[in-house]
Amino acid sequence: MNFTIPNWLIILGGIGQIFTALIYPYIRHRVFDWYNDVKQLKPLNQEIAKTYGRYIQGLNFSFGLIAILIPDDLKDQTHLAIALTGLIAAYWVGKVATQIAYYPMYDIPKKLLFRWGGFGMNALFTLFAVVYTLLLIHNLKGF
């Protein structure tokens, strides 16, 4: 089966990833009350938690920029394209797997906005996982 991933889909995914990076602080603060929970940690552990949060935000933003600025390079079947799409696919597939495996055990506030927002974010994460997995498969077919 031969398929082509259109640039508009890659760019749409990039916009979505930047959106997730920008909305991330709001979700941590308003939905999960994350900052109050982090305050209960020892100071070093607080900084570690905040640093990992920034890493996640930075990766989401960076992956989005890459998708928007160089979509053709992400599907040009080079070693670098394989490595990068493999990394990003693993990141998002791991995120989706984590969402499915662990997050249903926790109680998220029942506000309608948060319920629909959760569906929307999960749809975005799934879109990212599918797009980058398809890109990886496409790139691997070049070898």
Contacts in CASP RR format, 6 or more apart in sequence:
PFRMAT RR
TARGET T0000
AUTHOR 0000-0000-0000
METHOD contacts of the structure
MODEL  1
MNFTIPNWLIILGGIGQIFTALIYPYIRHRVFDWYNDVKQLKPLNQEIAK
TYGRYIQGLNFSFGLIAILIPDDLKDQTHLAIALTGLIAAYWVGKVATQI
AYYPMYDIPKKLLFRWGGFGMNALFTLFAVVYTLLLIHNLKGF
3 134 0 8 1.000
3 138 0 8 1.000
4 138 0 8 1.000
5 75 0 8 1.000
5 131 0 8 1.000
5 134 0 8 1.000
5 135 0 8 1.000
5 138 0 8 1.000
7 71 0 8 1.000
7 72 0 8 1.000
9 131 0 8 1.000
10 67 0 8 1.000
10 71 0 8 1.000
10 74 0 8 1.000
10 75 0 8 1.000
10 131 0 8 1.000
10 135 0 8 1.000
11 67 0 8 1.000
11 68 0 8 1.000
11 71 0 8 1.000
13 64 0 8 1.000
13 67 0 8 1.000
13 124 0 8 1.000
13 127 0 8 1.000
13 128 0 8 1.000
13 131 0 8 1.000
14 63 0 8 1.000
14 64 0 8 1.000
14 65 0 8 1.000
14 66 0 8 1.000
14 67 0 8 1.000
14 68 0 8 1.000
15 64 0 8 1.000
15 68 0 8 1.000
16 64 0 8 1.000
16 124 0 8 1.000
16 128 0 8 1.000
17 60 0 8 1.000
17 61 0 8 1.000
17 63 0 8 1.000
17 64 0 8 1.000
17 67 0 8 1.000
17 128 0 8 1.000
18 60 0 8 1.000
18 61 0 8 1.000
18 64 0 8 1.000
18 65 0 8 1.000
18 68 0 8 1.000
19 124 0 8 1.000
20 60 0 8 1.000
20 121 0 8 1.000
20 124 0 8 1.000
20 125 0 8 1.000
21 57 0 8 1.000
21 58 0 8 1.000
21 60 0 8 1.000
21 61 0 8 1.000
21 64 0 8 1.000
22 61 0 8 1.000
24 53 0 8 1.000
24 56 0 8 1.000
24 57 0 8 1.000
24 60 0 8 1.000
25 57 0 8 1.000
27 121 0 8 1.000
28 34 0 8 1.000
28 35 0 8 1.000
28 53 0 8 1.000
29 35 0 8 1.000
31 108 0 8 1.000
31 109 0 8 1.000
31 114 0 8 1.000
32 108 0 8 1.000
38 46 0 8 1.000
38 49 0 8 1.000
38 50 0 8 1.000
39 46 0 8 1.000
41 49 0 8 1.000
59 91 0 8 1.000
63 88 0 8 1.000
63 91 0 8 1.000
63 128 0 8 1.000
66 74 0 8 1.000
66 84 0 8 1.000
66 88 0 8 1.000
67 74 0 8 1.000
73 80 0 8 1.000
73 81 0 8 1.000
74 81 0 8 1.000
74 84 0 8 1.000
74 85 0 8 1.000
74 135 0 8 1.000
75 81 0 8 1.000
75 85 0 8 1.000
75 135 0 8 1.000
75 138 0 8 1.000
75 139 0 8 1.000
76 139 0 8 1.000
77 138 0 8 1.000
77 139 0 8 1.000
77 141 0 8 1.000
77 142 0 8 1.000
77 143 0 8 1.000
78 139 0 8 1.000
81 135 0 8 1.000
81 139 0 8 1.000
82 136 0 8 1.000
82 139 0 8 1.000
82 140 0 8 1.000
82 143 0 8 1.000
85 132 0 8 1.000
85 135 0 8 1.000
85 136 0 8 1.000
85 139 0 8 1.000
86 132 0 8 1.000
86 136 0 8 1.000
88 128 0 8 1.000
88 132 0 8 1.000
89 129 0 8 1.000
89 132 0 8 1.000
89 133 0 8 1.000
89 135 0 8 1.000
89 136 0 8 1.000
92 125 0 8 1.000
92 128 0 8 1.000
92 129 0 8 1.000
92 132 0 8 1.000
93 129 0 8 1.000
93 133 0 8 1.000
94 129 0 8 1.000
95 125 0 8 1.000
95 128 0 8 1.000
95 129 0 8 1.000
96 122 0 8 1.000
96 125 0 8 1.000
96 126 0 8 1.000
96 129 0 8 1.000
99 122 0 8 1.000
99 125 0 8 1.000
108 114 0 8 1.000
108 115 0 8 1.000
108 118 0 8 1.000
END
